[in-house]
Amino acid sequence: MNDVTQPDALKLRVLYQDEYIVAIDKPPGLLVHRSPIDKHETVFAVQTLRDQIGRHVYPAHRLDRPTSGVLVFSFTSDIAAKLGKQMMDKQVVKTYHALVRGFVNHTGLVDYALKYRYDKIADKHKRPQQPPQQATTVYESIEKFEVPEPVGKYQSARYSLVKLSPSTGRKHQLRRHMAHIRHPIIGDTTHGDGKQNKFAKSHFNFANLALSCTQMGFVHPVTLKWISIGSAMHLAMQQFVEALQPYSTTS
């Protein structure tokens, strides 16, 4: 997933802006900033947003490259640090929507510590041998679908649209937690199900990660008012869910 899937990658959709912070709807495939992971990439959220609004911006948090949705920046490094501290202190409320393999029949909590996974390029300066980090995610089933076509060892393709609420922000946390409970996110090429990903691409023309940050709430670091910023699932994911509607099993 190296391509930016919005038709105009240079025009980011601004979800919220005041004199201190700005939030955008990050498209899937867009790196937040320059990274040694892809030295040949030339389009980044930080530079694109800076050029678009004419001000320097500082990311307050991260979204994985293939993940879309609410991404918050500040106009000073000090405010970015304050927002980052809120996240470290678990004071920020984040909601994601994901399409996963199989039927998720209930609401539950994944409390599963995650070992830091080192990237030999991006993490070459990080200290190795860190102990597993505590990580928790609440999941809620929203809708289920069953396509009567065999996929791998399964007689049909079953999907669930779920809402995910992480209280921690570990690397690939949602992708790893859903894989841990045997409901990998569709389109996840690292932790997911390759046969399901191939089926989604061939039958529904879906070749992205089915994961979007759809809501973020936090205390404004200057006004101290509660701010809630929302966004829809990215377009390809919306189209995938719409294409699944004839196969809905949710009464």
Secondary structure, DSSP 8 states (H G I E B T S, - for coil): --S--SS-TTS-EEEEE-SSEEEEEE-TT-BSS--TT-TT---BHHHHHHHHHTS--EESS---TT-EEEEEEESSHHHHHHHHHHHHTT--EEEEEEEEES---S-EEEE--B-----TTTTTTS-S----B--EEEEEEEEEEEESS-BTTBSSEEEEEEEEEESS--TTHHHHHHHHTT--BTT-TTTS-HHHHHHHHHHH---S--EEEEEEEEE-TTT--EEEEE----HHHHHHHHHHGGGB---
